[in-house]
């Protein structure tokens, strides 16, 4: 197991007990809360507007940088809150912005229930996950809702559908279906597609926690991991990325850790210094940028929401970016996170909505 010097220094400290979201069984943390550090960023809230449709942002979970290293892609759920997401509208939930935050194009209207993760591959194609299916009530209210949700869709940069993984409207097991996929990443070497599942309530007795791997044509190759709290097991693998060594880095949110695996799924190690991680970005020097959007006194006692930044080499957190100031006592923080070629950060805001840009001064 990878363990930073910071973590080793705290092994004899008091154990921090946390209560996981949705009433999951209490577990222990062996790392003291990290809620401070240098902060070299200037914050720009509401960096981008949805000018093409002239509408407000829905809750957002996904943000990614285009292959040009400068322009920004993001998803939104078309409406505030959890439901009804994009079911109640034909609004486009996939957006492309230039370097100034001006919207270049949007697409995907009428295709999604709950757009979530977004990924841009080496060729500039855009992959988006749909992280839930319609509820029984929504199936009655919204005609055609049974034909949407729980899939991964690959688009050209212009919005043409190139590939769909999973069966729209159905939760299940690959290769026939997916269960509430949260994020997707592609191997730059061979084009393999890695899909993180699922967004299901952790109290569900049939909870799914896995990463399904497909070849570039959509044929199932293997399944990585299973539901659980041990090495190589997951509870809400919320975001996945590859580092410069080709290792698979997983934001294992309900287990309050970042896991490091080989492409084949072999467990290498983990870091708990980054808290309850919703989103991750990795730069060319294998510095990890981890967004914690969910820590509260109930879910993760002692830890604050915010962005924690540190090296994947040792897991030591050196920068802490605090949460936004809101009416909530502990503020709000974005879920998805991305870093552009200039080192600027972007977070997709599920609570306060929109995109926030962090400019490194």
N, C-alpha and C positions, 0 to 999 in steps of 0.2 A: 504494500500500500504506500502510495506517495504521501509524505507528511512533511510539511514545511517546518523550518526551524521555529517559526512562531508557534505553530501548533504544538510541537514537542515541548516548548517552554510552558505551555499551559496545561499539560496533561495532568498535573497535580492540582490544578485549580478546581474550584467548586463545579460540580456537574450542573449544566444548564438543562432544565427539563422543559420540553416544549409539547404543546398539544397541537396536533396536526389539524388542518382544516377538515370540516365535515365530521368532527368527532372521532377521528382515527385514534388508535391506541397510543398512549404516551411513549416516547422514546427518549434517549439521552444524546446530548451533544457533548463532544469532548473538546470543543473550542470555545473560548470566551468570546462574547460579542465584540465585533469590530465595527464601531460606529464613528470613527474619526480618521483623519488622514489629510494629506495635501489635497487641494481642490483647484486645479489650474483652469477650470472651465467657466466660460461666460454663457449663461442660459438664455435662449431665445424661445419663449413659449409661442404656440400658434405660428410656427415657422411657415407652414404651407396651408393654402386655402383651396377648397374644392370649387374653383371658379368655372369649370366647364359645365357643371350642373347647377352651380350657384345654390348649394345646400350646405347645411352644417355637417360636421363630421359625426359619424357614428362611433361607437367604441372601437378602438383599434388595437390589434395584437401584433401585426406584422410589419416590418420595415427591412429593406435590403438595398444595397448599393448596386447600381448598374455595372456592367462589365467595363464601362468607361472610367469607373472609379470616382465619378463626380456626381452624377445624377441619382435620384432617389426614387425607389418604388415603395409603395405601402398599400396595405389593405385596410378597409374599415367594414364594420358590421351594418352599415346603412342606417342604423337607429341607435339611440342611447340605450344603455342597460343591456341585460342578457337577451331578452326576447322583445319582439319577434325577429330581430336581426334583419336579414335582407328579404325575408319572406313577404313582407308587407309592401314591397316596392320593386320597381324595375331599375332602380338607381345602380350605377356602376360602382362596384366595391374595390376595383383595382386601379391604382393611380400612379402616374409617372410624373415626377417634378424635375425641373431644371435646377441649376445650382443656386438660383435665387429663391426657390420655393414656388415658382410659377408652374401651374399644372400643364403638362404637355399633352397628355392623353389619358383616357380612362376607358375601361371596358369591363365585361363580365356581368352586366345587368341581367337579372332573371335566372342566373345559373346557380346561385349559392343560397344556403341557409345561414351559415355563420363563418365567413371567411376568417382565417386565422393566420397561419404561418405563410411567409413568402420567401422565395429563394430565386436568385438569378444565376443560371449556370454559365459555363465558360463560353458558350455561344451567344449569350444574351437572352436566352429563352427564360420565361417567367413561370415559376411553379407556385401554385397556391393550394393550401389545404382547406377543406371544409370540415370543421371540427364538431359538428353535431348533425342530427337529423331532426325533422319536425316532431313535435310532441303530438300525442293523440288529439289534443284540442286544436293545435295548429293544422293538423291534417284536415280537420273539418272546416276550419276557417279559410284556409288558403288552397284553392284548387291547384293541383299539380305539385304540391309540396312533397308528395311521396316519391317524386322523381329527382329529388335534390338531396345533397348532404352526404357526409362521411366518405369523401373521395379526395384524391389529389388530381389536379388538372394542370397540364403543361400547356402554356400559351407561347406563341411567337411574340416578339416585342410589340407587334401591331394588334394582338388580341385574337389571333387564329388559334383554335384548339388543335393541339398536336397529339396529345395523349391523355387518357384518363385512366387512373388506377382506382380500383374499387367499383362497386355497383352503386350508382346514385340512389340515395334513400334507404340503403340497407346497411346495418351494422353487422359485421361478421368477421370471418377469418380469411386471410389471403390464401390462395390467389383470387378467390371469387369476390371477396369484399374486404373492407377495412373497418376498423372501429375508431371513430372520432379522431382522425389523424390531426396532430397538433403542428407538426413541422416536417419539412422535407429538405434534404441536402443531396447533392450529386458528387460523385467521385470524379475529380478533374482528369484522372488518368484513364479510366475505362468507361465512364459514364454511368456506372451503377447508381441506382436510386435508393436512398435510405429514407424510410418513412417512420416517424415516431408516432406511436399510439399508446394511450388514448387520453382524452380529456374527461373521462367518466369520473363521477363522484367516487372517492376512495372508499366509501362505505359500501359500495356495490359488491355483493358477494361474488359477482362474475367480473370483477375489475380486470381490465386488460392493461398490461404494462410490457411493451415490447418495441423492437425496431425491426420492421420488415424490409428486406433488401430485394430489389428487383434489378434485372439487367436493363440496359438502355432502351430495350424494346418493350419492357413491361412484364417480362417473364420472372416469376418468383425464383429467387436464388437461395435464400435462407432466412431464418428468423433469429434475431439476436435477443437474448434475455427473456425474462418472464416477470410476472408480478411478484413483488417482494421488497425486502429491505436489505438483502445481502449483496455481496459483490456481483455486479453484472445484472442485478434485478432493478426494477423500476416501479415507481408510483408517480404517474404523470411526467413522463419524459417530455418536457414542454418545448425544448428547442435543442437542435443538434447542429454541430459544425465540425469541420475538419481543421486540424492545425497544420503547420508547415511540414510536419513529419508524416502526415497522412493518418494521424490518429483520430478516432471519433470521440468528440467531446460532447457530453450529454448534460443538459440542465435537468437534473432529476429532482423536480420541484418539491414534491411531497416528502421526499427523503432528505431534503435540506442539504443537498450536496451537488457537486459537479463530478461526474464520473469520466474516467479516461479509459477508452477501449481500443483494441486494434480494429481494423476494418472487418475482421472476421468475428468480432465480438468478444475476444479474450480480454478479461479484466486486467488493467494495468495498475490502476490506483484511483484515488478520489481526493477531493479537497472539500472541507466543510467551512473553510474561512470565508467563502463567498455568500453564505447565508442561504435563504430560501429563494433559489434562483429561478426566475421566469424566463429570462432571455440572456443570450451570450453572443458576443462578437469576439473575434480573434484577429489581431493584426499580424503583419509579416514577421514580427519578432516573437511571436507566440505569447504576447501579452493578452490576458483575458479580461474582457469588459463584461461584468455580470450585473444584470438588472434584477433587483429584488423588489417586486411590486406588491408583495403580499404579507410581509412580516407585520404582526401586531402582537400586543401583549398576550393574546390568547393563542395565536398560531405559532409564535416563535419568540417567547419571552426574552427580553433584553436586546433583541436585534431591531434595528430600524430599517425601514425601506430605504432604498438608495442604490447607487451604482458603486460597486466595489471593483477595483482594478488592481491586477497583480500578475506576476509571471506564472505561466504554466510549468516553468522549470522547478519552482519551489513552492508555489501556492501562497506566497506572502503577499498580503494586500498592502499596497503602498498609497493608494488614492481612494478617498471616499467622497462621493458626490451626494449630498443630502437630498431628501425628497422635496417636491414642490410644497409650498405653503398653501394649505387649503383649510376649510372649516374642520376637517378631520384633525384630531390631535397629532397624528403621526404623518400627516401629509399624504401625497399620492406620488406614484412613480410609474413610469412606463413599463410595459411588458417586453415587447420586442425591442431589440437594440442592434444598431449597425454602425460601422465605422468606415468613413470614406478615405480616399487616398491621401488627403491632407491631414488626417487625424481627427477630424470633427466627428462627433457622435450624434446619433439620432435615436430617439425613443418613440415608440408607438404607444399612445396613451389610451388605456382601456377605461380609465375613470374620468379624467378631465378632458379626454378626447383630443384628437389631432396629433400632430407631430411636434416634438420638442427637439431643437438643435442645441448641441453643446459645442461651443467654439473654444478651441484650446488657445489661450492667450500666451 
